[in-house]
Amino acid sequence: MSKSKPILLCSTKAGSGKSVIAIGMFLKLKEEGFNPGYFKAIGDAMDLRPKTKTDKDVNVITAVVARKFSKEEMCPQFFNPSFFLDEILPEESQTVLEKIKDHFESMKDKTDIIILEGNHNINQYSAINLDDTVLAKEFDATVILCAPIKDDDDINTVISAYNYLKLKDVKVIGVILNGLSETAFVRIEKYYKPLLDKRGITIIGGLKKSRQLEKPTIAEILEAVEGELICGNYITVKNNLIDGFIIGAMGAESAASYLRKGVNQCVITGGDRSDIALAALNANTNLIIFSGNIRPAPRVISVAEEKGIPLALAPGDTFTISEQLRKIHTHIQPNEIGICRQQIEDYLDWDKIPK
């Protein structure tokens, strides 16, 4: 089978569904008899317990490819997205680019087609000349623009990003829109697809929000709130999913009634609220976080150990923790790759993607 041009998945911003698309495409290509590869030029250094310098999305992709390629082959470079200038200066970027290209060429030799996952957005790392437009040209890749859609302003961003890529002489195959709500998905079908079609912009599809893929793990929650487990084994519970959050600030009687309605919930309360904690431990609770780093009473820890429910301390107050959780960025888990494959089947026009 002849080699195909690499396909670079670019984002307008976070939440574009890029990783879902990459995993789903990889599985679909494999089913069709291709020998696909995956490559992410620059990953985010993880800061989980235990700390490991591996991008989270690459960890999941490793499960998809069944370790056909090593993590180092798939993602050769890591930066802190927020403070990368502490790690690299603009004049050093060419050396880093050459290293990335060497790894890319090695992957290219072993595959028929490579799915490239771009940066968090098309402008990221522009300051060091390692943004997606540079990578697209260096890899001679065609681009699929992936965009999260919440409201009409997001379609402005899509058109601007598309025009920018064309201005940079990057070949764009088309766009995939990710409806972040049921309303957004309806508007994609009713307004945005016809609008883009009239502008000559190819619509490859519109993903539909998946509640399952949005559920955070205990590991992601602990990272977001800078939490520390005081009960439970991190390795055992880190991938457990949380369906919802409850702030335990009400009276014990009201709390007990409210908590019984939840499923796989995370409860945030003060270490001095043993009544709330014990009520949560007798409900469908997957995690309790105690604010202000205040340890709960020994009785609470004893019951948690008996029931196998993890407890954690976090330095913030309940409001701060709530804000941290509101901004949490979830990642696909290995047992969710089937959902990614189904999204490709249900919502993309596969024939519009060149193979």
N, C-alpha and C positions, 0 to 999 in steps of 0.2 A: 504494500500500500504506500502510495507516494506521500511525501511530507506535506503538511498543510501549514499555512501561516499561523503563527501564534495568535491567540486571542487575548487581549488585555481588557480586564474588567475594571472600568474606572467608576468612581463615585462622585456625585455632586456634594454629598456630605454623609455623615454617619447614618446608619439605619437604612442603607440602600438595598440590603439583601444580597450583597456581593458574595459573601461566603456561602449562602444558601445556593446561589446560582452556580458557583464554582464546583461545589460538591455534587449538585444535581447533574451538571453538565458532564463531569468526570464519569459518573456512574452510567449516564446515558451513552456516552461515547464508547465506554467499555462494553456495554451490551451490544452495540452495533459492530463490534469487532475491531475497533481502533485500539491502539496502544497509547492511551493518553498520559500526559504528564501534568504536574501542577508545580507552579513556581511563584514565590512571593519574594520580590527583590529585597524589600525592607520590612522586617517584622517589628513588633513591639516587644521589648524585653519584659517578660512576666515578673510580677512581684508577689508571688503566692508562697504559701508554706507547703512543702519545701521550695525555696526559691530556685528557679531554673531559667536559664536564658533561652527560652523557646517561646515563639509566638503562640498564643492560644489557638488561633484558627489553624495553624500548622499542626498543632497537636491532634486536632480532630481529623484533619486531612490524612494524617499518618494512619489513623484507623481505617479510613476509606481505601487507601492504596495498599493496605495490609503490609506495610513496611517494605514495599517494593523499592522505594527510595528513602534515603535517610532524611532526617529533619534538616541536617546541614546542607544536603543537596537541594532541598526544596526552598530553604530560606537562609541565604548565606550572610545576611547583614541585619543588625539590630540597632535601633535607636530608641531613646525616650522621645515620644512624639511632642511632648511639651517643652523639653529642654535639650534638644539635640545639639545645640551649639556648644554645649559643654563637652560634647563627645567628638565633634568634627567641625573643622573650619572650612569655609567655601573653597579655599585653595587645595584642600585635601580631597575634594569630591571626585576628581578624576581617577585617583588611585582606587577609591572605593568602587567607582563605576566599573573599572577594569576587573576588579575582583568579582563583582556581581555578574559581569558578562562572561567571565570564564566559567562560572557555575552554570549560567544559563546555557551556554554552548554544550556543556557536558550533558545537561538534561535533554537538550534538543537532539543530540546524537542517539539517545536511548528511546525516543518516542516518535509517534507519528504526528501528534498535535499537542501543543502545550497551552494549558489554561493559565494565564498570568493574573494574579490578583494584585491590583494596584494599591496605592496608598489610601488613606482615609478619605481624601478628596483630591481632585485633580491639581490643586495648588500646593498641597503639602510638600514640603522639602524643596520648594522653589528657591529658597534662600541659599541652598547648597547645590543647585542644579541637578537635583535627583527627583524631580517631579514626574508625573505620569507622562507628560508629553515627551520629555527626554527619554524615558524608558521605552515608550512606544516606537520612537525612531531608532534607538539603539538596537532593539530587538526585532525591528521590521515587523511590528505587530499591527493587526487591525483591532479597533476598539469597539467594545460595547459599553455604552454609557448607562450606568445603573443609578436610579434616583428614588429616594423616599418621597412619597407624596402625602402631605397632610391637608393642604388647601391650595387655592389657586396660585398663590405666590410661588409655590414650589415649581409650577410649570414654567414660570418666568426663569427660574434658575436652570431648569433643564435646557431651555432654548439658548440661554446665554452660554452655558457650558458647551453645548453642541457647536455653536458658532465659533467659540474660542478654539476648540479642537480643530475645526475645519481651517481656521485662520492659521493655525500652526502646522498645516499640511499633514494632519494625522487623519488616516482613513477611518471613518466611523461606520460600522456595520449598521447600527441602529441603537434604540434605547429600550431599556426594561424599567418599568415603573413599579414601585413597591407601595401598594396602598396600605397606609398605616392605620386605617380604620375602615369599617364597613362603608361609611359615607365616602371616604376617599376612593375606595375601590369602585363604587358606583359612578363617581365623577370621572374616573379614568376611562371607563367604558363609554359614558355619555358625552363627555366634553373633550378630554385630553387626547384620546386617540384620534378622533376626527381632526382636531386642531393641528396636531403634529403631522398627520397625513397630508393635510393641505399645504404644509410647508415643505413637503418632500422628505420628511424625517421618518425613516423606517421604524415602525413599532414592532418590536419582537414579542412583547407581551406585557402583562400587568400582574405582578404577583399579588396574592391575597394574604392579608395578615394571618399568621398562625399563632394562636394563643400558646400552643405547646412550646414553640421555639422562643417565646418571650419570657418563659419562666426562668428566674435566676436560680443558680445553685447556691448552696451554703458557702462554697469557696468564694464565689463572686460577691456575695453579701458581706462576708468577713473582710474581703479586700476593700469594698466600698466604704465600710464604716470603721476601718482600721481595728477590727475586732480580734479578740483573743479567746479561744476556746478554754473553758475551765472545767468542762465536763463533756466527754465524748472523744472519740478518736478521729482526728482530722482526716486521715487517709480513708477511713471507712465512710465518713459522712459528707465529704467535700462535694460529691456530685449529686447529693440529694436535692430534689427540686422543691421550691417554695411557690405555692399558688397565690398567696396573698399576705398582707401585712396588717397587723392590728396594734394600735397604740393603747397600751393598758394603763389608762389614766382615770378610769371610772371606779365606782364602788365595786366591791367584791361580788355582790349579788347580781348587779347589772352585767359585770364582766363575765360571770359564769354563764349567763344566758346567751350573751353575745358570742362568746368563744365556742360554744357548742355548735354554732352554725357554720363555723369555718372548716376548711379542709386543707391539710398540709400547710398550715399557717406558720408565720414567724411573728412572735409577739415581742414588742419592745416595751419595757417597763423599767422602773427603778429597782435597784437592789434591795431597797427597804420595803418593797411591796410584795411581801411573801404571799399575801392573800391572792393577788393577781397571778403570781407565778404558779402557785399550787392549783389554781383554777385552770390555768393554761396546760399544766401537766396532766390534767384529767380530761382534756379535750383533744381534738385532732391537731396537735402541734408538732411541728418538725424542728423548731428552733426557738429559743428565747434569748433575747439580747437585753442585757442590763446596762442602762445608761450611766454615764458619769464614772465608769470603772468601779461601781459600787458592788461588792460581792454580795450575793444573796445569803440568807441564813443556811446553816448546815442542813436543816430539815429539807429545804428546797433542793439542794445538791444531792442529798440522799435519795429523794423520790425520783429525780431526773436520772440518776445512775440506774436505779431499779427499773425504770421504764425505757431506758436507752434513748433519752431525748437530750440532744446537745444543748449546752448553755454557753453563752459568750459574754464577755465584757467589752464595752466600747467606750471611748473617752468622751464622746459628745453627749449633749442633753437630748431629750426625745425629739425636739424640733430639728436639731442638727442632723440626727440620725435619719429622720424622715426625709429630709432634703437630700441626703446622700443616697438613700435608697431610691428616691424618685429619679435620680440621674443615672442609676446603675445601667451598665451596658452588658447585656447578656451575650453569651457565646453558645454556639451549637454544641451539643453533647454527642458522643459517639453513637448512642442509641437512638438519635434523632435523624440520622442520615437518610432513612427511608422517607421522611417527610420532605427533605430537600429534593429527592428524586421525584416525588409525586408532584411537587410544585412545578417542576420543569414540564412534566407530562400534562398537567392540567391548565397551565397558564401561559406557556410560551409557544410561539410558532416556530417549532424546531427547524423547519425547512428554510427559515430566513437566516440561520446561522451557517456560514460556509464551513465545510469540512474537507 
